[in-house]
């Protein structure tokens, strides 16, 4: 308690700004969740009456309400733990502890970052267990066994160590030894991200799921024919064992240049007709043909550059901004590893607002990809039917609240997409 009182006495303007922003973000999320519940329809919308009845609508609302309560509890618990750790001077204490273990600034930084990562993983573990084996189990989605769940977490930790530690080492070394560190750190991180994107389909994703070449047959031939008509050469068509963890369905493309691959969840194939599958795939091809992937990649790279520029200011030992930031969290020594964490906390509310812009851009891209799918297949009905079926099977909100859409939806709500597809089909 004495530590907390001492920390409060040293509050500066930065402390107040961060606290207000963190609480405002929590309140905004709470309001969006409650308004989203209120926006749920009391009767089945006519656009989806052919695939949903009143019983399914009630089940969807129950699923939404259960997840809303869970999200509120999880967000409140996370906020409480963060505030207590901050108020008790936890960041400075952990930094001092890491420095006691080694004389190396880089090793101390890795210890600091690793302890926070492991602590966060442990704190989120009970919520992940409850979400998977209680909520998803209750509504018939979960197919993960305890062994699968444990192995997923262990593999995730191992990958985080194998990938995260070398990258963190490189970034910390750059900030400690190189002029214009933010620029070189941005180059290294961007190159690393592109390399991972290229390697993930071959080396990382198979660690978690099995990808089986689609057997020869009508579906495979139709998919290849669609790719040829759209000028989208496929290097492979695969079936992914999504049913290993969930009954929910999806499909996605991977790869660069001419080595593009498509993976369909086995659950999607089981629940969809061939025309519906082709409609979904034509939509995904539309993202490539309309340049959405390149646009989003360029935007992401630019956003990362801005973040690293600001991070350079947040870790400059001679800078006023860095001193204010570290004082706000009660940390004595300005260092890259602590600055990385403190800056990410300060950036979270800003990132949420930037996400609003990116989500609006993404929703526009989804409409464009839908239009491409109709243009390339000549029929809006199969894609519309696939969207209705997936949304109903996933117990999705058919008409979510505008605030929730504004904050989080990278895809337009179902009814908006169906009306748009209906206008295209005329």
RAQUI-V496482 format. One record per residue. N is the residue number from 1. SS is DSSP state (helix for helix, strand for strand, loop for the rest). NEAR is the number of other C-alpha atoms within 8 Angstrom. Layout:
N|SS|NEAR / N|SS|NEAR
//
This chain:
1|loop|5 / 2|helix|5 / 3|helix|9 / 4|helix|10 / 5|helix|8 / 6|helix|8 / 7|helix|12 / 8|helix|8 / 9|helix|6 / 10|loop|9 / 11|loop|11 / 12|loop|9 / 13|helix|7 / 14|helix|10 / 15|helix|11 / 16|helix|9 / 17|helix|8 / 18|helix|9 / 19|helix|8 / 20|helix|8 / 21|helix|9 / 22|helix|9 / 23|helix|8 / 24|helix|8 / 25|helix|9 / 26|helix|10 / 27|helix|8 / 28|helix|8 / 29|helix|8 / 30|helix|9 / 31|helix|8 / 32|helix|11 / 33|helix|10 / 34|helix|9 / 35|helix|11 / 36|helix|13 / 37|helix|11 / 38|helix|7 / 39|loop|9 / 40|loop|12 / 41|loop|8 / 42|loop|4 / 43|loop|6 / 44|loop|11 / 45|loop|8 / 46|helix|5 / 47|helix|7 / 48|helix|9 / 49|loop|9 / 50|loop|6 / 51|loop|8 / 52|loop|10 / 53|loop|9 / 54|helix|8 / 55|helix|6 / 56|helix|10 / 57|helix|12 / 58|helix|8 / 59|helix|9 / 60|helix|11 / 61|helix|12 / 62|helix|8 / 63|helix|10 / 64|helix|12 / 65|helix|9 / 66|helix|9 / 67|helix|9 / 68|helix|10 / 69|helix|8 / 70|helix|8 / 71|helix|8 / 72|helix|9 / 73|helix|8 / 74|helix|9 / 75|helix|9 / 76|helix|9 / 77|helix|8 / 78|helix|8 / 79|helix|8 / 80|helix|8 / 81|helix|8 / 82|helix|8 / 83|helix|8 / 84|helix|8 / 85|helix|10 / 86|helix|10 / 87|helix|11 / 88|loop|10 / 89|loop|14 / 90|helix|9 / 91|helix|12 / 92|helix|11 / 93|helix|8 / 94|helix|9 / 95|helix|11 / 96|helix|8 / 97|helix|8 / 98|helix|12 / 99|helix|11 / 100|helix|7 / 101|helix|7 / 102|loop|9 / 103|loop|8 / 104|loop|7 / 105|helix|8 / 106|helix|9 / 107|helix|9 / 108|helix|14 / 109|helix|13 / 110|helix|12 / 111|helix|9 / 112|helix|13 / 113|helix|10 / 114|helix|8 / 115|helix|8 / 116|helix|8 / 117|helix|8 / 118|helix|8 / 119|helix|8 / 120|helix|8 / 121|helix|8 / 122|helix|8 / 123|helix|8 / 124|helix|8 / 125|helix|8 / 126|helix|8 / 127|helix|9 / 128|helix|8 / 129|helix|9 / 130|helix|9 / 131|helix|9 / 132|helix|11 / 133|helix|10 / 134|helix|9 / 135|helix|11 / 136|helix|11 / 137|helix|11 / 138|helix|8 / 139|loop|7 / 140|loop|7 / 141|loop|10 / 142|strand|11 / 143|loop|10 / 144|loop|11 / 145|loop|7 / 146|helix|6 / 147|helix|7 / 148|helix|8 / 149|helix|9 / 150|helix|8 / 151|helix|8 / 152|helix|9 / 153|helix|8 / 154|helix|8 / 155|helix|9 / 156|helix|8 / 157|helix|8 / 158|helix|8 / 159|helix|9 / 160|helix|9 / 161|helix|8 / 162|helix|8 / 163|helix|8 / 164|helix|9 / 165|helix|10 / 166|helix|8 / 167|helix|10 / 168|helix|9 / 169|helix|10 / 170|helix|9 / 171|helix|11 / 172|helix|12 / 173|helix|10 / 174|helix|11 / 175|helix|13 / 176|helix|7 / 177|helix|7 / 178|loop|8 / 179|loop|5 / 180|loop|6 / 181|helix|11 / 182|helix|11 / 183|helix|10 / 184|helix|9 / 185|helix|13 / 186|helix|11 / 187|helix|8 / 188|helix|9 / 189|helix|10 / 190|helix|10 / 191|helix|8 / 192|helix|9 / 193|helix|8 / 194|helix|8 / 195|helix|8 / 196|helix|8 / 197|helix|9 / 198|helix|9 / 199|helix|9 / 200|helix|9 / 201|helix|11 / 202|helix|7 / 203|helix|8 / 204|helix|9 / 205|helix|9 / 206|helix|10 / 207|helix|8 / 208|loop|7 / 209|loop|9 / 210|loop|8 / 211|strand|10 / 212|strand|7 / 213|strand|8 / 214|loop|8 / 215|loop|5 / 216|loop|7 / 217|loop|6 / 218|helix|6 / 219|helix|8 / 220|helix|11 / 221|helix|9 / 222|helix|9 / 223|helix|9 / 224|helix|10 / 225|helix|8 / 226|helix|10 / 227|helix|12 / 228|helix|9 / 229|helix|8 / 230|loop|8 / 231|loop|6 / 232|loop|8 / 233|loop|10 / 234|strand|12 / 235|strand|8 / 236|strand|8 / 237|strand|11 / 238|strand|12 / 239|strand|12 / 240|strand|12 / 241|loop|11 / 242|helix|13 / 243|helix|11 / 244|helix|7 / 245|loop|9 / 246|strand|10 / 247|loop|11 / 248|loop|12 / 249|loop|10 / 250|loop|8 / 251|strand|11 / 252|strand|8 / 253|strand|9 / 254|strand|9 / 255|loop|11 / 256|loop|7 / 257|loop|5 / 258|loop|8 / 259|loop|9 / 260|strand|13 / 261|strand|12 / 262|strand|12 / 263|strand|13 / 264|strand|12 / 265|strand|14 / 266|helix|12 / 267|helix|13 / 268|helix|13 / 269|helix|10 / 270|helix|6 / 271|helix|6 / 272|loop|9 / 273|loop|7 / 274|helix|7 / 275|helix|8 / 276|helix|12 / 277|helix|14 / 278|helix|14 / 279|helix|15 / 280|helix|12 / 281|helix|10 / 282|helix|13 / 283|helix|13 / 284|helix|11 / 285|helix|13 / 286|helix|13 / 287|helix|14 / 288|helix|10 / 289|helix|7 / 290|loop|8 / 291|loop|8 / 292|helix|10 / 293|helix|8 / 294|helix|8 / 295|helix|8 / 296|helix|8 / 297|helix|8 / 298|helix|8 / 299|helix|8 / 300|helix|8 / 301|helix|9 / 302|helix|8 / 303|helix|8 / 304|helix|10 / 305|helix|10 / 306|helix|8 / 307|helix|8 / 308|helix|12 / 309|helix|10 / 310|helix|8 / 311|helix|12 / 312|helix|11 / 313|helix|10 / 314|helix|13 / 315|loop|13 / 316|loop|9 / 317|loop|8 / 318|loop|6 / 319|loop|10 / 320|helix|6 / 321|helix|8 / 322|helix|15 / 323|helix|11 / 324|helix|10 / 325|helix|13 / 326|helix|14 / 327|helix|12 / 328|helix|13 / 329|loop|12 / 330|loop|11 / 331|loop|11 / 332|loop|7 / 333|loop|5 / 334|loop|13 / 335|loop|8 / 336|helix|11 / 337|helix|11 / 338|helix|12 / 339|helix|14 / 340|helix|11 / 341|helix|9 / 342|helix|11 / 343|helix|11 / 344|helix|8 / 345|helix|7 / 346|helix|9 / 347|helix|8 / 348|helix|8 / 349|helix|10 / 350|helix|8 / 351|helix|8 / 352|helix|9 / 353|helix|9 / 354|helix|8 / 355|helix|10 / 356|helix|11 / 357|helix|8 / 358|helix|9 / 359|helix|14 / 360|helix|10 / 361|helix|8 / 362|helix|10 / 363|helix|12 / 364|helix|8 / 365|helix|10 / 366|helix|11 / 367|helix|11 / 368|helix|11 / 369|helix|14 / 370|helix|11 / 371|helix|11 / 372|helix|11 / 373|helix|18 / 374|helix|15 / 375|helix|8 / 376|helix|9 / 377|helix|10 / 378|loop|7 / 379|loop|8 / 380|loop|14 / 381|helix|8 / 382|helix|12 / 383|helix|15 / 384|helix|10 / 385|helix|9 / 386|helix|13 / 387|helix|9 / 388|helix|11 / 389|helix|9 / 390|helix|10 / 391|helix|12 / 392|helix|11 / 393|helix|8 / 394|loop|7 / 395|loop|13 / 396|loop|9 / 397|loop|10 / 398|loop|11 / 399|loop|10 / 400|loop|11 / 401|loop|13 / 402|helix|7 / 403|helix|9 / 404|helix|13 / 405|helix|11 / 406|helix|10 / 407|helix|11 / 408|helix|9 / 409|loop|11 / 410|loop|9 / 411|loop|8 / 412|loop|11 / 413|loop|11 / 414|helix|11 / 415|helix|9 / 416|helix|8 / 417|helix|10 / 418|helix|10 / 419|helix|8 / 420|helix|9 / 421|helix|14 / 422|helix|9 / 423|helix|7 / 424|helix|9 / 425|loop|9 / 426|loop|4
//
